[in-house]
Amino acid sequence: MKSVLKQIIAKNKQEEKDLGLARQAEMENPRTADDRRNFLKKTALGGIAMTGMMGLGIEDTIAQTTSKVSRMSAPSELKITDMRYALTNVMGGTAIIKIETNQGIYGLGEVRDAADVRYALFLKSRILGKNPCNVEKIFKSIKQFGGPARQAGGVCAVEMALWDICGKAYNVPAWQLLGGRYRDKVRLYADTPEASSPEEQKRLIDFRINEQGYTWLKMDVSIGELRGKPNTVVNRKFWENDKGVLAQWGDRSNPMSYANTMHPFTQIQITEKGLEELQQVVEDVRNMVGYEIPISTDHYGHFDLNNGIRLAKALDKYRLAWFEDMVPWQYNEQWRTITDAIETPTTTGEDIYLLKDFKPLIHDRAVDIIHPDLASSGGLLETKRIGDYAEEYGIAMAMHQAGTPVSFMANVHCAAATQNFLALEHHSVDVPWWESLVKTVGGFKMIDKGFATVPLTAPGLGIELDEEVVKEHLHPSDKTFFKSTEEWNELRSHDRTYS
């Protein structure tokens, strides 16, 4: 054992010498930034020399050598050893995953809001033993297991966590690994829920603009606003649920419900009176915020493109930032018809997986803005590719996000690295504990006056979980906290998609 330790010590001394010379050269380089130079000085003082451990027993030696594992150890020798999860109470149950390695470095990812964590756990057996820094290689091997919307949640969660590990291993922010940054802060748009009255709507808006400092808002212009107002909607009764609501979500048990019927197939129509009512809703909000602040819109209801065009034309005069998801993203030709018929910009994409399914919309210029959700579109690198591809066609990119701070920060890094980016959604403005789920590395402020801070030096995603806060906000259906997932370790199939 002593001879083995001597070999380790000799190797370590040489590595310490080489590292010291490289560190000194970087500190003396006039191009090295002051914060980087200070970091290098601190790490020079914090090293552990193996030469001082010859008198220790093997247990003490191992304890000493692993007590301060370097976050920049040996990237080429990294191996994935585990994947675990915690199901938070964000958006009705959003899972954070942790991918661990043989060198003590771990990465955080997130399964898209309200998606099943098993989409990620299923992939564990396919990534164990692999080097997490080979992000694209691993992504290409698992992307076949993703699909539209939340079906992509597992693949995207893994991809996020791999970039977090890779950034920590090389001690650079994730945006640097994507090719560099275009901006130091990322503009956010604050989701603003429907309110029971104009007064309540004003309270929500005042909180966002005057207290939080947001400079971009999004609101729903839903036919739900027409509930209880006679002669505003045609064919309502056939589709109402047992609460008398035209619900766009829920009712999973009934495949024939309004919630599960695509827009062209309901024969819901908005009457002229209904259009006037919805026009008044938008006018009230526009009068509250003025014209300096963009207002995006979403969640109109399940009706066809003809009624979508009628609604859009009634609201064109308010110069809204966009109409989002007026028909399902799959209907490329319908999107082109809508876009050509109205003056307000159009957007879709939060449920599209991979660049290949964005391409028809982009090629046909069927929408004015693409709108990927990084937790569905393929993760950081694929979403940057989507944005870059759209830029070639003169199409901008906004980003949908409704998860925890983990996917939020993944989006921030991607947005920083993508030139044609407009704004990123923040869906949890009214959740007081949301930001405290994580701690930022270096103490930067995650959100400041309606903008997200791009971490300039913090490695990876730039955040660590505040475990005690996360434990306080686990979903009631699963209170376990990063428990063992050994049952997902075994690979039981041959996954190649060709013969």
WOGI-V603495 format. One record per backbone hydrogen bond with DSSP energy under -1.0 kcal/mol. NH is the residue of the N-H (numbers start at 1). CO is the residue of the C=O. If there is no record, write none. Layout:
nh=NH co=CO
nh=NH co=CO
//
This chain:
nh=5 co=1
nh=6 co=2
nh=7 co=3
nh=8 co=4
nh=9 co=5
nh=10 co=6
nh=11 co=7
nh=12 co=8
nh=13 co=9
nh=14 co=10
nh=15 co=11
nh=16 co=12
nh=17 co=13
nh=18 co=14
nh=19 co=15
nh=20 co=16
nh=21 co=17
nh=22 co=18
nh=23 co=19
nh=24 co=20
nh=25 co=21
nh=26 co=22
nh=27 co=23
nh=28 co=24
nh=32 co=29
nh=37 co=33
nh=38 co=34
nh=39 co=35
nh=40 co=36
nh=41 co=37
nh=42 co=38
nh=43 co=39
nh=44 co=40
nh=45 co=41
nh=46 co=42
nh=53 co=50
nh=56 co=53
nh=61 co=57
nh=62 co=58
nh=63 co=59
nh=64 co=60
nh=65 co=61
nh=66 co=62
nh=77 co=74
nh=78 co=75
nh=80 co=130
nh=81 co=100
nh=82 co=100
nh=84 co=98
nh=86 co=96
nh=88 co=94
nh=89 co=473
nh=93 co=90
nh=94 co=88
nh=96 co=86
nh=97 co=109
nh=98 co=84
nh=99 co=107
nh=100 co=82
nh=102 co=79
nh=104 co=101
nh=107 co=99
nh=109 co=97
nh=111 co=95
nh=115 co=112
nh=119 co=116
nh=120 co=117
nh=121 co=117
nh=122 co=118
nh=123 co=120
nh=124 co=121
nh=126 co=123
nh=127 co=124
nh=128 co=124
nh=129 co=80
nh=130 co=127
nh=134 co=131
nh=135 co=133
nh=138 co=134
nh=139 co=135
nh=140 co=136
nh=141 co=137
nh=142 co=138
nh=143 co=139
nh=145 co=142
nh=146 co=143
nh=149 co=351
nh=151 co=148
nh=152 co=149
nh=153 co=150
nh=156 co=152
nh=157 co=153
nh=158 co=154
nh=159 co=155
nh=160 co=156
nh=161 co=157
nh=162 co=158
nh=163 co=159
nh=164 co=160
nh=165 co=161
nh=166 co=162
nh=167 co=163
nh=168 co=164
nh=169 co=165
nh=170 co=166
nh=172 co=167
nh=174 co=460
nh=177 co=173
nh=179 co=176
nh=180 co=175
nh=182 co=416
nh=186 co=452
nh=188 co=450
nh=189 co=424
nh=190 co=216
nh=191 co=426
nh=192 co=218
nh=201 co=197
nh=202 co=198
nh=203 co=199
nh=204 co=200
nh=205 co=201
nh=206 co=202
nh=207 co=203
nh=208 co=204
nh=209 co=205
nh=210 co=206
nh=211 co=206
nh=212 co=207
nh=214 co=208
nh=217 co=294
nh=218 co=190
nh=219 co=296
nh=221 co=298
nh=223 co=300
nh=225 co=222
nh=226 co=223
nh=227 co=224
nh=229 co=226
nh=234 co=269
nh=239 co=236
nh=240 co=236
nh=241 co=245
nh=244 co=241
nh=247 co=245
nh=254 co=251
nh=257 co=254
nh=261 co=258
nh=265 co=262
nh=266 co=263
nh=269 co=234
nh=271 co=232
nh=275 co=271
nh=276 co=272
nh=277 co=273
nh=278 co=274
nh=279 co=275
nh=280 co=276
nh=281 co=277
nh=282 co=278
nh=283 co=279
nh=284 co=280
nh=285 co=281
nh=286 co=282
nh=287 co=283
nh=288 co=284
nh=289 co=285
nh=290 co=286
nh=296 co=217
nh=297 co=322
nh=298 co=219
nh=303 co=301
nh=308 co=304
nh=309 co=305
nh=310 co=306
nh=311 co=307
nh=312 co=308
nh=313 co=309
nh=314 co=310
nh=315 co=311
nh=316 co=312
nh=318 co=315
nh=319 co=316
nh=321 co=295
nh=323 co=345
nh=324 co=297
nh=325 co=347
nh=331 co=328
nh=332 co=330
nh=335 co=331
nh=336 co=332
nh=337 co=333
nh=338 co=334
nh=339 co=335
nh=340 co=336
nh=341 co=337
nh=342 co=338
nh=347 co=323
nh=352 co=349
nh=354 co=377
nh=357 co=354
nh=358 co=355
nh=359 co=355
nh=362 co=358
nh=363 co=359
nh=364 co=360
nh=366 co=361
nh=368 co=346
nh=369 co=346
nh=370 co=396
nh=371 co=348
nh=376 co=373
nh=377 co=373
nh=379 co=374
nh=383 co=379
nh=384 co=380
nh=385 co=381
nh=386 co=382
nh=387 co=383
nh=388 co=384
nh=389 co=385
nh=390 co=386
nh=391 co=387
nh=392 co=388
nh=393 co=390
nh=394 co=391
nh=395 co=390
nh=396 co=368
nh=397 co=420
nh=398 co=370
nh=399 co=423
nh=400 co=372
nh=408 co=404
nh=409 co=405
nh=410 co=406
nh=411 co=407
nh=412 co=408
nh=413 co=409
nh=414 co=410
nh=415 co=411
nh=416 co=412
nh=417 co=413
nh=418 co=415
nh=421 co=418
nh=422 co=397
nh=424 co=187
nh=425 co=399
nh=426 co=189
nh=431 co=428
nh=434 co=431
nh=437 co=434
nh=438 co=435
nh=439 co=464
nh=441 co=462
nh=443 co=440
nh=448 co=451
nh=452 co=186
nh=453 co=446
nh=454 co=184
nh=460 co=172
nh=462 co=459
nh=464 co=439
nh=466 co=437
nh=467 co=465
nh=470 co=466
nh=471 co=467
nh=472 co=468
nh=473 co=470
nh=475 co=87
nh=478 co=475
nh=482 co=85
nh=488 co=485
nh=489 co=486
//
